[in-house]
Amino acid sequence: MRKISIFKHGVKSIKDEELANSLDLNDAVSQFKMRCIAKNLSKKTTKWYIEQITLFKEWLKDKEYSTTISQITGEILLQYVLYLTMEKKNHTGNNLSPATINSHRRALSAFFNFLYNRGLIKNSPMKYVEKQKEPHYTIRPLSEKQIKALLSLPDMRTFHGYRDYVLKIS
């Protein structure tokens, strides 16, 4: 007789629990990619998810953390966010913006929610990782002088110039 355990999302056999405890990140990413394709997500979205998860996987390997899904904790994910915040640089050599870091977080959150919903993990470790506060930018309106300069640019003698002028005043 097989031992049965009850999770939030249904009844799982002990075999499924053993699988969840030994599931490697590479296998989980393959399952996640198949789910993205089955959901008919765009190729760009699927590629973006996989790229973000791959960056996380490489970071885990660099830090010599286990890539077994059950070993990835909220604390490890917080350390990864700290790495993104303090050490990771963008293509211009600057620190990543909070919006970029939140984008990494969204991809990992989607991945771990997938694992949770499939019953492969008992809790999503992403629930311990909060969004970073993003700065609120105020857009300054153009001055009257700037508006006049902008409207004087199109050549009103041509079709394209007149069209551009009409679009700007609309």
C-alpha positions, 0 to 999 in steps of 0.5 A, spaced: 500 500 500 502 506 498 503 512 503 498 518 501 500 525 503 495 531 502 497 537 499 493 544 498 492 542 490 490 535 491 492 528 493 499 526 491 503 519 492 509 518 496 513 517 489 511 524 487 514 527 493 520 523 492 520 526 485 519 533 488 525 532 493 530 530 487 527 535 481 533 538 478 533 546 476 534 544 469 528 538 469 524 544 472 526 549 467 524 544 461 517 542 464 516 550 465 518 551 458 513 546 455 508 549 459 509 556 456 509 553 449 502 549 451 499 556 454 501 559 447 505 564 450 509 568 445 516 566 443 519 572 446 516 571 453 518 564 453 525 566 451 525 571 456 523 567 462 528 562 460 533 567 460 532 570 467 531 563 470 538 561 466 541 567 470 539 565 476 541 558 475 548 560 473 548 564 479 547 558 484 552 554 480 557 560 481 555 560 489 556 553 489 548 552 491 544 546 490 540 546 484 535 541 487 528 545 487 527 543 494 533 546 496 532 553 493 529 557 499 527 564 500 533 566 503 537 564 497 532 568 493 533 574 497 541 573 496 540 573 489 536 579 489 541 583 493 546 580 488 542 583 482 542 590 486 549 591 489 553 587 484 550 585 477 551 591 472 547 592 465 550 593 458 552 600 460 556 598 466 551 601 471 547 597 477 541 594 475 535 599 476 529 597 481 524 596 475 529 591 472 530 587 478 523 587 479 522 584 472 527 578 474 523 577 480 517 576 476 520 571 471 522 567 478 515 568 481 512 565 475 517 559 475 516 558 482 508 559 482 508 554 476 512 549 481 507 550 486 501 549 482 504 543 479 505 540 487 512 540 486 514 544 491 510 545 498 511 553 498 513 558 493 520 561 496 518 567 492 513 569 497 519 572 501 521 576 496 518 583 495 518 588 490 523 593 490 520 600 490 521 604 484 522 611 483 516 615 481 518 620 475 515 626 474 515 628 467 516 636 466 511 639 461 514 643 455 514 650 455 511 655 451 517 656 447 519 649 446 512 648 443 512 653 438 519 651 436 517 644 435 511 646 431 515 650 427 519 644 425 515 641 419 515 643 412 508 645 411 509 645 403 510 638 403 505 633 404 509 629 410 510 636 413 503 638 413 501 631 416 507 631 422 504 638 423 497 636 424 499 630 428 503 634 433 497 639 434 492 633 435 
